[in-house]
């Protein structure tokens, strides 16, 4: 697999906790979207680590085409 699989064509709104590390799924195969469950093993993809610097809501990319991993940049709405 050379291109990621889109888990959904919209971002995932997630409440993150300060000082907690999150592993965003970049391949789209995880059953725990938007987070990695290791489904990419043996492939070209790796999880993307995100360390929250405060308690807040963030928008993790669901289409996996973002240029600003792990966050949504609107790529799902571009032709």
Beta strands, then each sheet from edge to edge (+ up, - down):
strand 1: 12-16
strand 2: 21-24
strand 3: 48-51
strand 4: 56-60
sheet 1: 1+ 4-
sheet 2: 2+ 3-
end
